[in-house]
Amino acid sequence: MIYDDAFHIGDVIGKGGYSTVISAHNITDNIPVAVKIIHRKQQLNEQVLSRVYEEVDVLRKLQHDNIINILDFYEEPNAYYIVLGMKSIYASSQPAS
């Protein structure tokens, strides 16, 4: 699977009705990311699938310091993976210089 080959998996950050968000690091450059995993265990209805694609489309169009950027999107047989940058989360927790 592409996803497994690209990231070192970390801890669960949060869970929702049909997804889980985990911390991870990109294997290539060790960049911290958040990965939203939308599980396909249960059959997702057409409305939910539509919202997944809409979320990805909107995140790709938005570029702002206060919005976490989408870095990648993977579709695999068991899940969808939305890879999000975590730079703004880490930057906000750093002490001011």
C-alpha positions as CSV (number, residue, x, y, z in Angstrom):
1,M,0.0,0.0,0.0
2,I,1.2,3.5,-0.9
3,Y,0.3,4.9,2.5
4,D,2.2,2.3,4.5
5,D,5.3,2.9,2.4
6,A,5.2,6.7,2.9
7,F,4.8,7.3,6.6
8,H,5.9,6.2,10.1
9,I,2.7,6.0,12.1
10,G,2.4,7.8,15.4
11,D,-0.4,8.1,18.0
12,V,-4.1,8.6,17.6
13,I,-5.0,12.3,17.8
14,G,-8.8,11.9,17.6
15,K,-11.7,9.8,16.4
16,G,-15.0,10.6,14.9
17,G,-18.0,8.8,13.5
18,Y,-16.3,7.4,10.4
19,S,-12.7,8.5,10.7
20,T,-9.6,8.5,12.9
21,V,-6.8,11.1,12.9
22,I,-3.3,10.0,13.7
23,S,0.1,11.7,13.9
24,A,2.7,10.5,11.5
25,H,6.1,11.4,9.9
26,N,6.9,11.4,6.2
27,I,9.5,8.7,5.7
28,T,11.3,10.7,3.0
29,D,11.9,14.0,4.8
30,N,10.7,13.3,8.4
31,I,8.0,16.0,8.2
32,P,5.3,15.7,10.8
33,V,1.8,15.3,9.4
34,A,-1.7,14.4,10.6
35,V,-3.5,11.7,8.7
36,K,-7.3,11.5,8.6
37,I,-8.2,7.9,7.9
38,I,-11.7,7.4,6.6
39,H,-12.5,3.7,7.1
40,R,-14.3,1.7,4.5
41,K,-15.3,-1.1,6.9
42,Q,-18.9,-0.1,6.8
43,Q,-20.3,0.7,3.5
44,L,-20.1,4.5,3.2
45,N,-23.2,6.0,1.6
46,E,-23.1,8.3,-1.4
47,Q,-23.6,11.4,0.7
48,V,-20.6,10.6,3.0
49,L,-18.4,9.8,0.0
50,S,-19.4,13.1,-1.6
51,R,-18.4,15.0,1.5
52,V,-15.0,13.3,1.5
53,Y,-14.2,14.4,-2.0
54,E,-15.6,17.9,-1.3
55,E,-13.4,18.2,1.8
56,V,-10.3,17.3,-0.2
57,D,-11.3,19.7,-3.0
58,V,-11.9,22.6,-0.6
59,L,-8.6,22.0,1.3
60,R,-6.6,21.9,-1.9
61,K,-8.0,25.3,-2.9
62,L,-7.5,27.0,0.5
63,Q,-4.1,28.6,1.3
64,H,-3.9,30.5,4.6
65,D,-1.7,30.6,7.6
66,N,-4.6,29.7,9.9
67,I,-5.7,26.7,7.8
68,I,-3.8,23.4,7.9
69,N,-2.8,22.5,4.3
70,I,-3.6,19.3,2.6
71,L,-0.5,17.6,1.5
72,D,-1.8,14.4,-0.2
73,F,-4.8,12.2,-0.6
74,Y,-4.8,8.4,-1.0
75,E,-7.6,6.0,-2.0
76,E,-7.0,2.4,-1.1
77,P,-9.3,-0.6,-0.9
78,N,-9.9,-0.3,2.9
79,A,-9.7,3.4,3.5
80,Y,-9.2,7.0,2.3
81,Y,-6.3,8.9,3.7
82,I,-6.2,12.7,3.9
83,V,-2.6,13.9,4.8
84,L,-2.5,17.3,6.5
85,G,0.4,19.5,7.4
86,M,1.0,20.0,11.1
87,K,3.4,23.0,10.9
88,S,0.9,25.5,12.2
89,I,0.1,23.3,15.2
90,Y,3.8,23.0,16.1
91,A,4.5,26.7,15.4
92,S,1.8,27.8,17.7
93,S,3.2,25.8,20.6
94,Q,6.7,27.2,20.3
95,P,7.7,30.0,22.7
96,A,8.1,33.4,21.1
97,S,11.6,34.6,20.5
